[in-house]
Amino acid sequence: MKTDKGFYIAVGLFLLLVYGIVRYAFHFNGLYGQDSHEYFRYSGELVNSFAKGTSVNAFFWPTLYPLIGACISLVFGNLLTVLQLLSICSLGAFLVAMFQLLKLCDYNREYSAYYILILGGLSPFLMRNSVVVMSDVLALAFLSWSLVLAAKYYNKKSTPLSFVLASLLGSLAVFTRFQSAIILMPIFTILAVISLQRRQITALLSALVLAIIPAAIHLLIQQGNIEGVSSHYGLQQWSVLHFFQSEFSGPDGVLIFNFPNILYTSTSWMWPGLFSIGLIGAFFLKRSHLKNPVIIVCVLIYFLNALFLAGPPFQNSRHHLLIMPIILFVFAAPIEILLRKITARRVRYFLVLSFSIFQTLLCIRALYPTISNGLSQKEIAHYLHHHYPGETVYTMGIDMALKSYQIDLTIVNTYSEKLSDFQKGELFLINEHWQINAFQNMNPTINWEEARKHEPKQVYKFNDGWVLYQLDNE
């Protein structure tokens, strides 16, 4: 891959391979957990709104991912396929952006191509989120291209138009994932100062105007509602005290992690699931490299993001995806130094091949629980559809999935309130091991204990610990 064209072809073939394996070999449609179903639901609501001219309800998260998916589906149809492909194509856009960024900084193109494909494309957590119906990788693509244009403006390798477009893409990233603002604010503060020093006031004003457009679109769709931001549990409960804690209790039940938040968030640069070669790369970091003003800013942004993510009362690897461009950029130089030290071409290719296999195995390990969860949800939905149409089912944690698959059931969420009016013949779908451990003395467990008074009989045991019961008496 000594040419740009070779890299682009490799990225295209890589994306086709990933999509083909995930969608057609494993029959995974991108839906899993709860959040992806909510994105799918809201995208469908937007499609109906466009088609029928009806208003839409407020959405808890930023609206650009479901909006873009809904707009594309109006042309190509099949909303669910469009949303999954949007995530996968965003991975390709991210890889190309990082290649352009390293090329802009005069790194060796062949080394950069292998580096980006193996450490970026085969990053396990990034791969996992590239095949699901979620907004993270689209935000990552917007953010990465914003950085490319920002770098062009900073290095005087382009006109002030680069600054203006970087601002637009940065705003698109923010209104796809709000967390992007933490990473982009320091960069655009610096660019704003530079534009003033260069007396490019028109460019600065144009950047501000274009940055307002995605915000205006978001607010227009939300009808001015900003409750999703202000009411986010992680922001409401953000505290410096959480930096040093590893056990929390909240809406998601009891959460117990291996490390305190600050240790978890500040070490993502060496997670095998995110950037597995971090420790090796750190060994080849030169002091002169760390004195580079751009690298200093990148390191400061990394730790600013780590401090922000250490404050909420939980840990989530997905929230660290947006820092990936910073990590890849900082470690590009030491990894190139490492590759240059291996003078024998055969040894270098053997190392590339071996590490590609290693990364692939890590990706399989990261993908398995997600795909398994998605397939299990589909199995449960189809079973209920064929065996218990029209019945009432009590459950939590999977209710959004049942709605996505449009099952003809009355679904009662056992999390929202305490229940007591159970009737004979009604169904109870529960993952006992998860609910009893995580929600002890909370509604899900209290409601299950109440339901057990009605002598539930096991009807069917699914994968992932889910069991379907039917109440046997009044």
Residue pairs with C-beta under 8 A, 6 or more apart in sequence:
1 7
1 10
1 109
1 110
1 113
1 114
2 109
2 110
3 109
4 99
4 103
4 109
6 113
7 96
7 99
7 109
7 113
7 116
7 117
8 96
10 113
10 117
11 92
11 95
11 96
11 117
11 121
12 92
14 92
14 117
14 121
15 88
15 89
15 91
15 92
18 88
18 91
18 127
18 130
18 131
19 84
19 85
19 88
19 131
22 28
22 131
22 367
22 371
23 29
23 84
26 371
26 375
27 375
28 131
28 371
28 374
28 375
29 80
29 81
29 84
29 374
29 378
30 36
30 80
30 83
30 84
30 87
30 131
30 132
30 133
30 374
31 37
31 40
31 80
31 132
31 133
31 374
31 377
31 378
31 401
31 404
32 132
32 370
32 371
32 373
32 374
32 377
33 373
34 397
34 400
34 401
35 134
36 132
36 133
36 134
37 133
37 400
37 401
37 403
37 404
38 60
38 61
38 400
39 61
39 65
39 66
39 69
39 83
39 133
39 134
39 135
40 79
40 80
40 83
40 133
40 404
41 400
41 403
41 404
42 56
42 59
42 63
42 66
43 66
43 67
43 69
43 70
43 73
43 79
43 83
44 70
44 79
45 56
45 57
46 56
46 66
46 67
46 70
46 221
47 70
47 73
47 74
47 79
48 54
49 55
49 56
50 70
50 71
50 74
51 74
55 223
56 221
58 222
58 223
58 225
58 227
58 228
59 66
59 221
59 222
59 228
60 228
60 232
61 135
61 228
62 135
62 174
62 175
62 176
62 177
62 178
62 218
62 228
63 175
63 217
63 218
63 221
63 222
64 135
64 138
64 172
64 175
64 176
64 214
64 217
64 218
65 83
65 86
65 134
65 135
65 138
65 139
65 176
66 83
66 135
67 217
67 221
68 86
68 138
69 79
69 82
69 83
69 86
70 79
72 82
72 86
73 79
73 82
73 83
76 82
80 133
83 133
84 131
84 132
84 133
86 138
87 129
87 130
87 131
87 132
87 133
87 134
87 137
87 138
88 130
88 131
90 130
90 137
90 138
90 140
90 141
91 121
91 126
91 127
91 130
91 137
91 141
93 141
93 144
93 145
94 120
94 126
94 137
94 140
94 141
94 144
94 324
94 325
95 116
95 117
95 120
95 121
97 141
97 144
97 145
97 147
97 148
97 325
98 116
98 120
98 144
98 325
98 328
98 329
99 112
99 113
99 116
100 148
101 144
101 147
101 148
101 151
101 325
101 329
102 112
102 115
102 116
102 329
102 332
103 109
103 112
104 148
104 151
104 152
104 155
104 157
105 151
105 332
107 332
107 333
107 336
108 336
108 339
108 340
111 335
111 336
111 339
111 340
112 332
112 336
114 339
114 352
115 328
115 332
115 335
115 336
116 328
118 352
118 355
118 356
118 359
119 275
119 276
119 277
119 328
119 335
119 359
120 126
120 324
120 328
121 127
122 356
122 359
122 360
122 362
122 363
123 273
123 274
123 275
123 276
123 324
123 359
124 272
124 273
124 274
124 276
124 359
124 362
124 363
124 365
124 366
124 367
125 271
125 273
125 274
125 317
125 318
125 320
125 321
125 366
126 137
126 140
126 274
126 321
126 324
127 363
127 366
127 367
128 363
128 366
128 367
128 370
129 136
129 137
129 318
129 321
130 137
131 367
131 370
132 370
132 374
134 318
135 176
135 177
136 177
136 318
136 321
136 322
137 321
138 176
139 173
139 176
139 177
139 179
139 180
139 322
140 173
140 321
140 322
140 324
140 325
142 169
142 170
142 172
142 173
142 176
142 180
143 169
143 170
143 173
143 180
143 183
143 184
143 322
143 325
144 325
145 169
146 166
146 167
146 169
146 170
146 172
146 173
146 184
147 166
147 187
147 325
147 329
148 166
149 158
149 162
149 163
149 165
149 166
149 169
150 162
150 163
150 166
150 170
150 187
150 188
150 191
152 158
152 162
153 160
153 162
153 163
153 166
153 191
153 194
154 190
154 191
154 194
154 294
160 195
160 198
160 200
160 202
160 203
161 203
163 191
163 195
163 200
163 203
163 204
163 207
164 203
164 206
164 207
164 210
165 210
166 188
166 191
166 207
167 188
167 207
167 208
167 210
167 211
168 207
168 210
168 211
168 213
168 214
170 180
170 184
170 187
170 188
170 211
171 210
171 211
171 212
171 213
171 214
171 215
172 214
173 180
173 184
174 180
174 181
174 184
174 214
174 215
175 214
175 215
175 217
175 218
177 322
178 229
179 305
179 308
179 319
179 322
180 322
182 304
182 305
182 308
183 301
183 305
183 322
183 323
183 326
186 297
186 300
186 301
186 304
187 297
187 301
188 207
190 297
191 207
192 204
192 207
195 201
195 203
195 204
195 207
196 204
219 226
222 228
229 235
233 250
233 251
233 312
233 313
234 311
234 312
234 313
234 314
235 312
237 250
237 312
237 313
238 311
238 312
239 311
239 313
240 311
242 248
242 261
242 310
242 311
242 312
242 313
243 260
243 261
243 262
243 307
243 310
243 311
244 260
244 261
244 262
245 260
245 261
245 313
246 256
246 257
246 258
246 259
246 260
246 261
247 254
247 255
247 256
247 257
248 254
248 255
248 313
248 314
249 255
250 313
250 314
252 314
252 438
253 435
253 437
253 438
253 439
253 440
253 442
254 437
254 438
254 439
254 440
255 313
255 314
255 315
255 438
257 264
257 315
258 264
261 309
261 310
261 311
261 312
261 315
262 306
262 307
262 310
264 310
264 315
265 305
265 306
265 307
265 309
265 310
265 315
265 320
266 303
266 306
266 310
268 274
268 275
268 306
268 317
268 320
268 323
268 327
269 275
269 278
269 302
269 327
269 330
269 331
270 278
270 279
270 282
271 278
271 317
271 320
272 362
273 317
273 362
273 366
274 317
274 320
274 321
274 324
274 327
275 324
275 327
275 328
275 331
276 358
276 359
276 362
277 331
277 335
277 355
278 327
278 331
280 338
281 331
281 334
281 335
281 338
282 331
282 334
283 334
284 334
284 335
284 337
284 338
285 331
285 333
285 334
286 333
286 334
286 337
289 295
289 333
289 334
290 296
290 299
295 330
298 326
298 329
298 330
299 330
301 323
301 326
302 323
302 326
302 327
302 330
305 322
305 323
305 326
309 319
309 320
339 348
342 348
342 351
372 463
372 464
373 464
375 463
376 462
376 463
376 464
376 466
377 398
377 401
377 405
378 401
378 405
379 462
379 463
380 398
380 401
380 402
380 429
380 462
380 466
380 468
381 401
381 402
381 404
381 405
381 407
382 405
383 460
383 462
383 468
384 391
384 393
384 402
384 407
384 409
384 427
384 429
384 468
385 405
385 407
385 408
388 409
388 427
389 407
389 408
389 409
390 408
390 409
390 410
391 409
391 410
391 425
391 426
391 427
392 409
392 410
392 412
392 423
392 426
392 427
393 402
393 409
393 410
393 411
393 412
393 426
393 427
393 428
393 429
394 412
394 414
394 419
394 422
394 426
394 427
394 428
394 429
394 447
394 451
395 402
395 411
395 412
395 413
395 414
395 428
395 429
395 430
396 413
396 414
396 415
396 435
396 444
397 415
397 431
397 434
397 435
398 429
398 466
399 411
399 413
402 409
402 411
403 411
412 419
414 443
414 444
414 447
414 448
415 439
415 442
415 443
415 444
416 443
417 443
418 443
418 446
418 447
418 450
419 447
419 450
419 451
420 450
422 450
422 451
422 454
422 471
423 471
423 474
424 454
424 471
424 472
424 473
424 474
425 470
425 471
426 470
426 471
427 459
427 468
427 469
427 470
427 471
428 448
428 451
428 456
428 468
428 469
428 470
428 471
429 466
429 467
429 468
429 469
430 448
430 466
430 467
430 469
431 464
431 465
431 466
431 467
432 448
432 465
432 467
433 465
434 465
435 444
435 445
435 448
436 445
436 448
439 445
451 469
451 471
454 471
454 472
454 473
454 474
455 471
455 472
455 473
456 469
456 470
456 471
456 472
457 469
457 470
457 472
458 467
458 468
458 469
459 468
459 469
459 470
460 467
460 468
461 467
461 468
462 468
